[in-house]
Amino acid sequence: AQKVTQAQTEISVVEKEDVTLDCVYETRDTTYYLFWYKQPPSGELVFLIRRNSFDEQNEISGRYSWNFQKSTSSFNFTITASQVVDSAVYFCALSDRGETGANNLFFGTGTRLTVIP
Amino acid sequence: DTAVSQTPKYLVTQMGNDKSIKCEQNLGHDTMYWYKQDSKKFLKIMFSYNNKELIINETVPNRFSPKSPDKAHLNLHINSLELGDSAVYFCASSQGTGLAGRSYNEQFFGPGTRLTVL
């Protein structure tokens, strides 16, 4: 069964601290994609990154970085030098082939990050 | 310029009514989706459409029906609304379905429609 677990329900950090959001996934498929989305207080869902199962290279985009490790089925997200604007709910998601051949996107339960000024 | 738009943004209605939420995307994507986000922020897919064909239909009540007049639109109709239907509904779109309707590209989401059933 496909499953995404974000064990951290809520995290609070002081501005300029680094913070890592954990994501662990389960799938029986060998081909799958992982995503991170941000949902700020305004409510919209903002795409951050997509990573396919064949590419384990870590990625850095400004203050954001992602660590994909197939050996531990994890796709963690780190924000460096956090800012108040980073306060949001962050969702990790998994897309695989699905048992019926149709595409499915499974979301974790989200981690609410609060950055304190 | 909005990539994925939804109307209305807020919808308050009485139990038993029938309502629709509209979604339009101007990205030229070939797959559109509807998601439901409950009060605990849990996001779950409801439907997706590829080239006007339903390719996912999760276990949602048949009171919910997606309607796609063209590739750029996927509307959500809800009949006989119930209290438990109160949630935020998100429309999304993506490009590139690959084989057998499989889409691995990122999905872009609309701003959401907050539905409140009284």
Interface residues (C-beta under 8 A of the other chain):
Chain A: Y33 F35 Y37 Q39 G43 E44 L45 V46 F47 R50 N52 V89 F91 S95 R97 G98 G101 A102 N103 N104 L105 F107 T109 G110
Chain B: Y33 K40 K41 F42 L43 K44 I45 S48 I55 I56 V88 F90 A92 T97 A100 G101 R102 S103 Y104 N105 E106 Q107 F108 F109 G110 P111 G112 R114
